[in-house]
Amino acid sequence: MLDEATSNLDADSDARIQRLLRRSLTNTTLLTVAHRLATVIDFDTILVLGRGELLEQGAPSELLSRPGGQLAGMVAALGGVDALLASRGSVDDETH
């Protein structure tokens, strides 16, 4: 379980840890508490919580396509999916 594991790190360090986790923890159930949506946007399943309640649950693509959905609204507020993925920096960049 990771609870805001990288919340106090700079973007480069966060990206390196995210890359390490994705390479090292394949075929593993990972429960992550995160406020940075870029951290979890490529996970298999996302649970959106609010005020101690489950607001929505599903694959990111499913949640992003829900009109008026919680995740879709948060991503839109950040500038959309493209902006969110761009904010990940070098998470997927193996050369960095």
Buried (B, 14 or more C-beta within 10 A) or exposed (E): EBEEBBEEEEBEEBBBBBBEBBEEEEEEEEEBBBEBBBBBBBBEEBBBEEEEEEEBEBEBEBBBEEEEBBBBEBBBEBEEBEEBBEBBBBBEEEEE
